Amino acid sequence: MDIALVIIGFILCLVGIIGSFLPVLPGPFTSWIGLLILHFTNVVPQNWTFLGVTLAIALVVWILDYIVPAWGTKHFGGTKYGMIGSSVGLIIGLLFLGPLGIVIGPFAGAFIGELIKDSNDSAKALKAAFGSFLGFLAGTFVKFIVSVAFVILYINKVWEHWGELF
């Protein structure tokens, strides 16, 4: 059973990294669930301080993921239309352009969203789209770094108890 938990936990950690780029999956939180499952094995001792700190980090990053893109959009003069367009653009970009859609989709979506709001000012829409895009990139970067750090912590914990697990 321990080996099954180790495998499931590791898969969740990897899904967390993927979730760093997809808005439908909470990346760091999914990776944290992988860490939690690892601590349910009979071999790895439950360390509630470790789990509490990593959960707090995952929650802070999750909250910042909503604040940073909004801040970027507002800082560059954007509206909710640009923020919504950025998220929709990401999903559509991923569906039709694959990994390249992660870069093109949010920018194009924010631009189109701002044009829907005010079609007369394309310069303002472009500036807001750039701000939304920068906010999205910053949030994605933080989620990715935290998710990778959780995977490294996971591997480290498994490595510490390797002889007992296998």
C-alpha positions in Angstrom: 0.0 0.0 0.0 2.9 2.4 0.8 4.3 2.0 -2.7 0.8 2.8 -4.2 0.7 6.0 -2.0 4.2 7.0 -3.1 3.2 6.6 -6.8 -0.1 8.5 -6.4 1.6 11.2 -4.5 4.3 11.6 -7.1 1.7 11.7 -9.9 -0.1 14.5 -8.1 3.1 16.4 -7.7 3.7 16.2 -11.4 0.1 17.1 -12.2 0.7 20.2 -9.9 3.5 21.3 -12.2 1.2 21.0 -15.2 -1.5 22.8 -13.2 0.9 25.8 -12.9 0.1 26.5 -16.5 -3.5 25.6 -16.6 -6.0 27.8 -14.8 -8.4 24.9 -14.2 -5.9 23.0 -12.0 -4.5 24.6 -8.8 -0.9 23.7 -9.3 0.9 24.1 -6.0 -2.2 22.9 -4.1 -2.3 19.7 -6.2 1.4 19.2 -5.5 0.8 19.7 -1.8 -1.8 17.0 -1.8 0.9 14.7 -3.2 3.1 15.7 -0.2 0.2 15.0 2.1 -0.4 11.5 0.6 3.3 10.7 1.1 2.9 11.4 4.8 0.1 8.9 5.0 2.5 6.0 4.3 3.6 3.9 7.2 7.3 4.7 6.4 7.3 8.5 6.2 6.6 10.0 9.6 3.8 12.6 9.7 5.4 16.0 10.1 2.5 18.4 10.7 4.8 21.5 10.8 6.2 20.6 7.4 2.8 20.0 6.0 1.4 23.2 7.6 4.1 25.4 6.2 3.9 23.9 2.7 0.1 24.3 2.8 0.4 27.9 3.9 2.8 28.5 0.9 0.4 26.8 -1.5 -2.6 28.9 -0.2 -0.6 32.1 -0.4 0.4 31.3 -4.0 -3.2 30.4 -4.8 -4.4 33.8 -3.5 -1.6 35.7 -5.3 -2.6 33.9 -8.5 -5.8 35.9 -8.5 -4.3 39.2 -7.3 -1.1 39.4 -9.5 -2.8 39.3 -12.9 -5.5 41.7 -11.7 -2.8 44.0 -10.5 -0.9 43.8 -13.8 -4.1 44.6 -15.7 -5.1 47.5 -13.5 -1.6 48.9 -13.4 -1.6 49.1 -17.2 -5.1 50.5 -17.4 -7.1 47.3 -18.0 -10.5 46.2 -16.9 -12.3 43.0 -15.9 -12.9 42.4 -19.6 -9.1 42.1 -20.1 -8.7 39.8 -17.2 -11.5 37.5 -18.3 -10.2 37.6 -21.9 -6.8 36.6 -20.7 -8.2 33.4 -19.0 -10.4 32.5 -21.9 -7.5 33.2 -24.3 -5.3 30.8 -22.3 -7.8 28.0 -22.6 -8.5 28.6 -26.3 -4.8 29.0 -27.0 -4.0 25.7 -25.4 -6.7 23.9 -27.3 -5.7 25.2 -30.7 -2.0 26.1 -30.4 -0.7 23.7 -27.8 2.1 24.9 -25.6 2.5 28.0 -27.7 -1.0 28.9 -26.7 0.2 29.5 -23.1 2.0 32.6 -24.4 -0.2 33.8 -27.2 -3.6 33.0 -25.7 -3.6 35.2 -22.6 -2.2 38.2 -24.5 -4.7 37.9 -27.4 -7.6 37.2 -25.1 -6.8 40.3 -22.9 -6.5 42.4 -26.0 -9.8 41.2 -27.5 -11.5 41.6 -24.1 -10.4 45.2 -23.8 -11.5 45.8 -27.4 -14.9 44.4 -26.5 -15.0 46.9 -23.6 -13.9 49.9 -25.8 -13.4 49.2 -29.5 -12.3 52.8 -30.1 -9.0 52.7 -28.2 -6.8 49.9 -29.5 -3.7 51.5 -27.9 -5.2 51.3 -24.5 -6.4 47.7 -25.2 -2.9 46.8 -26.2 -1.4 48.3 -23.1 -3.9 46.6 -20.8 -3.3 43.3 -22.7 0.4 43.6 -22.0 -0.3 44.2 -18.3 -2.6 41.3 -18.1 0.0 39.1 -19.9 2.8 40.2 -17.5 0.6 39.5 -14.5 -0.3 36.1 -15.9 3.4 35.3 -16.6 4.4 36.4 -13.0 1.6 34.3 -11.5 2.5 31.3 -13.6 6.2 31.6 -12.8 5.5 31.7 -9.0 3.2 28.7 -9.3 5.7 26.8 -11.3 8.6 27.5 -8.9 6.5 26.4 -5.9 5.3 23.3 -7.6 8.8 22.3 -8.7 10.0 23.0 -5.1 7.3 20.7 -3.8 8.4 17.9 -6.2 12.0 18.4 -5.0 10.8 18.2 -1.4 8.8 15.1 -2.3 11.8 13.4 -3.9 13.9 14.3 -0.9 11.4 12.8 1.5 11.2 9.6 -0.6 15.0 9.4 -0.8 15.4 9.7 3.0 13.2 6.7 3.4 14.1 4.8 0.3 15.4 1.7 2.1 12.3 1.4 4.1 9.9 1.9 1.1 11.6 -0.5 -1.4 
